[in-house]
Amino acid sequence: MNDIIKNLRNKDIKSISKFISSVENQENGYLDLLSEIYPYTGKSYRIGITGPPGSGKSSLTDKLINEIIDEKLSVAIIGIDPSSPFHGGSILGDRIRFVNDFKNKNIFFRSMSTRGSQGGLASSSKLVADIFDASGYDIIIFETVGVGQVEVDVIEAVDTVIVTLVPESGDDIQMMKGGLMEIADLYVINKSDRQGSDKLFTLLNKTIELNEHRIWDPKIIKTVATNGEGVTQLYSCIKEHKDFLDNNMIIKQKLDERYIQTIKSFVSKNLIEKFWSDKIDKSLEKELKIEYQKRLSPYQIANKLLK
């Protein structure tokens, strides 16, 4: 165990990779390993980059890496790719769109499949982030799937949420406002050299003004990720938001919320797995043999099973 922790603290690539695979596959003892590294977590700054497919999340992340490395900081990227609902496989193609040199010890990229998760993150991505945290990476970036309005689970995993949009997103803002648009700390209008970026900028400003309960005024940054335009400004805004969280003790609140959320998640998962026994399955199958209108209602069955 001491060797594992020592290797992690030295950013040993093989040790980190094996540990991540162990967590993803839920191998025996993986929770014990996570418990051992827990005292070394809670120091990395976590950034989530989300938004509709095709909004340039990967290109933006790639350029942000340069800004981070230029400051002599280390960064780990968790790139989430959607898995097939039919065979469960995933192309994990995000790595292809990155041009950074991942032989650099201070850059670690991990592709992950959603494995059926309905939100923008893989179910084990938060645990993998803890591994990077314990390994001493200064910044962890989650690049989410980009599934739209349901992609709000990222807010529970990160400190700064960046929502990327493109000029063509203008007509979709009203539709998205109920979910994705409410979680942003920073908005990025990527591909802003296209027609319609000014209109989207104005529309976003109006959307922000409608939220009277905000404690932080989200910034709107125009970028062209392919050539790096606006990325330095974006990174400055990320640091400004970090300072805001630190100065107002919100960062501690976020850590506490993640702590509680992790506990609830594991308790829920454990109880569900123990609850669905063969005995219950047989009970449900027996009910299904009864004519539809003569069965107990689903709510009566649920109460009966819980008791």
C-alpha positions in Angstrom: 0.0 0.0 0.0 2.8 2.4 0.9 4.5 1.7 -2.5 1.2 2.4 -4.3 0.8 5.8 -2.6 4.5 6.6 -3.1 4.1 5.9 -6.8 1.0 8.0 -7.1 2.6 10.9 -5.3 5.5 10.6 -7.9 2.9 10.7 -10.7 4.0 7.3 -11.9 2.0 6.8 -15.1 1.6 3.0 -14.9 0.5 3.0 -11.2 -2.1 5.7 -11.9 -3.4 3.9 -15.0 -3.7 0.6 -13.1 -5.4 2.2 -10.2 -7.9 3.9 -12.5 -8.7 0.6 -14.3 -9.2 -1.1 -10.9 -11.8 1.6 -10.0 -13.5 1.5 -13.4 -13.8 -2.3 -13.2 -14.6 -2.3 -9.5 -12.0 -4.9 -8.7 -11.7 -6.4 -5.3 -10.2 -3.9 -2.8 -10.7 -0.8 -4.9 -12.7 0.9 -2.2 -9.9 0.2 0.3 -7.4 1.8 -2.0 -9.6 4.8 -2.4 -9.9 5.1 1.4 -6.1 4.9 1.8 -5.5 7.8 -0.6 -8.4 9.9 0.8 -6.1 12.0 3.1 -4.2 13.2 0.0 -7.3 14.5 -1.8 -9.1 17.8 -1.6 -6.3 20.0 -3.1 -6.8 19.9 -6.8 -9.0 22.5 -8.6 -11.7 20.9 -10.7 -13.1 22.3 -13.9 -16.0 21.0 -15.9 -16.3 21.8 -19.6 -19.8 20.9 -20.9 -22.1 22.0 -23.7 -23.8 20.7 -26.8 -22.0 18.3 -29.2 -19.9 20.1 -31.7 -19.3 23.2 -29.6 -15.6 22.7 -29.5 -15.1 21.3 -26.0 -12.1 19.2 -26.9 -10.3 21.9 -28.9 -11.0 24.4 -26.0 -9.6 21.9 -23.4 -6.5 21.3 -25.6 -5.7 25.0 -25.7 -6.4 25.4 -21.9 -3.8 22.8 -21.2 -1.2 25.0 -22.8 -2.2 27.9 -20.5 -1.9 25.6 -17.4 1.4 24.1 -18.4 2.8 27.6 -19.1 2.2 28.4 -15.4 4.3 25.3 -14.4 1.2 23.5 -13.1 0.1 19.9 -13.7 -3.2 18.9 -15.3 -5.2 15.7 -15.6 -8.0 15.5 -18.1 -11.0 13.1 -17.9 -12.5 12.9 -21.4 -16.0 11.2 -21.3 -17.3 9.5 -24.4 -20.8 8.1 -24.9 -21.1 4.3 -24.9 -23.4 2.4 -27.2 -26.8 1.5 -25.7 -26.6 -1.7 -27.7 -23.2 -3.3 -27.0 -21.9 -0.9 -24.3 -18.7 -0.1 -26.3 -17.2 3.3 -26.9 -14.9 4.8 -29.5 -13.1 7.0 -26.9 -12.3 9.3 -29.7 -11.6 12.5 -27.7 -7.9 11.6 -27.4 -7.7 11.9 -31.2 -8.7 15.6 -31.2 -5.9 16.6 -28.8 -2.5 17.7 -30.1 -0.7 18.2 -26.7 2.2 15.9 -25.9 0.9 13.5 -23.3 4.5 12.2 -22.7 4.8 15.3 -20.4 4.6 14.0 -16.8 2.5 17.0 -15.9 -0.3 16.1 -18.4 -2.4 13.0 -18.0 -5.3 12.2 -20.3 -7.8 9.5 -19.5 -10.7 8.6 -21.8 -13.7 7.1 -20.1 -16.9 5.6 -21.4 -20.2 6.6 -19.8 -21.1 2.9 -19.4 -24.8 3.6 -19.4 -24.7 6.7 -17.2 -27.5 9.1 -18.2 -25.7 12.3 -17.3 -22.7 13.9 -18.9 -20.2 12.0 -16.7 -19.2 8.4 -16.3 -20.3 7.0 -12.9 -16.7 6.4 -11.8 -15.3 9.7 -13.1 -15.5 11.4 -9.7 -13.5 8.5 -8.1 -10.9 8.7 -10.9 -10.6 12.4 -10.2 -9.7 11.5 -6.6 -6.9 9.4 -7.9 -5.5 12.4 -9.8 -6.1 14.6 -6.8 -4.1 12.3 -4.6 -1.4 12.1 -7.3 -0.8 15.8 -6.9 -2.3 17.2 -10.1 -3.0 20.9 -9.6 -6.0 21.0 -12.0 -8.4 18.3 -13.1 -10.6 19.0 -16.2 -13.8 17.0 -16.9 -14.8 17.2 -20.5 -18.3 15.8 -20.6 -20.3 14.0 -23.2 -22.4 16.9 -24.3 -25.8 15.4 -24.0 -27.7 18.6 -23.5 -30.2 19.6 -20.9 -29.7 16.5 -18.6 -26.0 17.1 -18.4 -26.1 18.8 -15.0 -24.3 16.2 -12.8 -21.0 17.9 -13.6 -21.9 20.7 -11.1 -21.6 18.1 -8.3 -18.1 17.1 -9.4 -16.3 20.4 -10.1 -15.6 23.8 -8.8 -15.9 25.8 -12.0 -18.5 24.9 -14.7 -17.8 26.1 -18.2 -20.7 25.9 -20.7 -19.6 26.1 -24.3 -21.9 27.3 -27.0 -21.6 28.3 -30.7 -23.3 31.2 -32.5 -25.9 28.8 -33.9 -27.0 28.0 -30.3 -29.0 31.2 -30.1 -32.3 29.7 -31.0 -31.8 26.9 -28.5 -31.1 29.1 -25.4 -34.7 29.2 -24.3 -35.1 25.4 -24.6 -31.8 24.8 -22.7 -32.4 27.4 -20.0 -34.2 24.9 -17.7 -31.1 22.8 -17.2 -27.7 23.3 -18.8 -28.0 27.1 -18.9 -28.4 27.4 -15.1 -25.3 25.7 -14.0 -22.6 27.8 -15.8 -20.0 29.9 -13.9 -18.5 30.8 -17.3 -20.0 30.9 -20.7 -17.9 30.4 -23.8 -19.1 31.4 -27.2 -16.7 29.3 -29.3 -16.3 29.7 -33.0 -17.1 33.3 -32.4 -15.8 34.3 -35.8 -19.0 33.0 -37.2 -22.1 35.2 -37.9 -24.4 35.4 -34.9 -21.9 35.5 -32.1 -22.8 39.1 -31.1 -26.5 38.2 -31.0 -25.8 35.2 -28.8 -23.6 37.3 -26.5 -26.6 39.7 -26.0 -29.0 36.9 -25.4 -26.8 35.3 -22.8 -26.5 38.6 -21.0 -30.2 38.8 -20.8 -30.5 35.2 -19.5 -27.9 36.0 -16.8 -29.8 39.1 -15.7 -33.0 37.0 -15.2 -31.3 35.0 -12.5 -31.7 37.2 -9.5 -30.4 34.6 -7.0 -26.9 34.4 -8.3 -24.0 35.1 -6.0 -21.5 35.1 -8.8 -22.0 37.0 -12.1 -21.1 34.5 -14.9 -18.7 35.8 -17.4 -19.1 35.4 -21.2 -16.0 34.9 -23.2 -15.7 34.7 -27.0 -13.2 32.2 -28.3 -12.0 30.6 -31.5 -10.5 27.4 -30.0 -8.8 26.3 -33.2 -6.4 29.2 -33.2 -6.4 29.9 -29.4 -8.2 33.2 -29.7 -9.8 34.2 -26.3 -8.4 31.2 -24.4 -6.0 33.3 -22.3 -8.9 35.5 -21.3 -10.9 32.3 -20.4 -8.1 31.0 -18.2 -8.0 34.4 -16.5 -11.7 34.2 -15.8 -11.3 30.7 -14.4 -8.6 32.0 -12.0 -10.9 34.9 -11.1 -13.7 32.5 -10.2 -11.3 30.3 -8.2 -10.3 33.4 -6.2 -14.0 34.2 -5.6 -14.7 30.7 -4.3 -11.6 30.8 -2.0 -12.3 34.3 -0.6 -15.9 33.5 0.2 -15.2 30.0 1.7 -17.4 28.5 -1.1 -14.6 26.1 -2.0 -14.9 24.4 1.4 -18.7 24.2 0.9 -18.2 22.4 -2.4 -15.8 19.9 -0.9 -18.3 19.2 1.9 -21.1 18.7 -0.6 -19.0 16.3 -2.7 -18.2 14.4 0.4 -21.9 14.0 1.4 -22.9 13.2 -2.2 -20.3 10.4 -2.4 -21.6 8.9 0.8 -25.2 9.0 -0.4 -24.2 7.6 -3.8 -22.5 4.6 -2.3 -25.2 3.9 0.3 -27.9 4.1 -2.4 -26.0 1.8 -4.8 -25.3 -0.7 -2.0 -28.9 -0.8 -0.8 -30.2 -1.2 -4.3 -27.8 -4.1 -5.1 -28.8 -5.9 -1.8 -32.5 -5.2 -2.3 -33.1 -6.8 -5.7 -32.9 -10.5 -4.7 -34.1 -13.6 -6.6 -37.0 -13.7 -4.2 -38.2 -10.3 -5.2 -37.8 -11.0 -8.9 -39.9 -14.1 -8.5 -42.5 -12.1 -6.6 -42.7 -9.6 -9.5 -42.9 -12.4 -12.1 -45.8 -13.9 -10.1 -47.7 -10.6 -10.2 -47.1 -10.2 -14.0 -49.0 -13.5 -14.6 -52.1 -11.8 -13.2 -54.4 -10.0 -15.6 -53.3 -6.4 -16.0 -56.3 -4.7 -14.4 -56.4 -7.2 -11.5 -52.8 -6.7 -10.4 -51.9 -4.6 -7.4 -50.8 -1.2 -8.4 -47.0 -0.5 -8.8 -47.2 1.7 -5.7 -48.8 -1.0 -3.6 -46.2 -3.5 -4.8 -43.4 -1.1 -4.0 -44.7 -0.5 -0.5 -45.2 -4.2 0.1 -41.6 -5.0 -1.0 -40.1 -2.2 1.2 -41.9 -3.6 4.2 
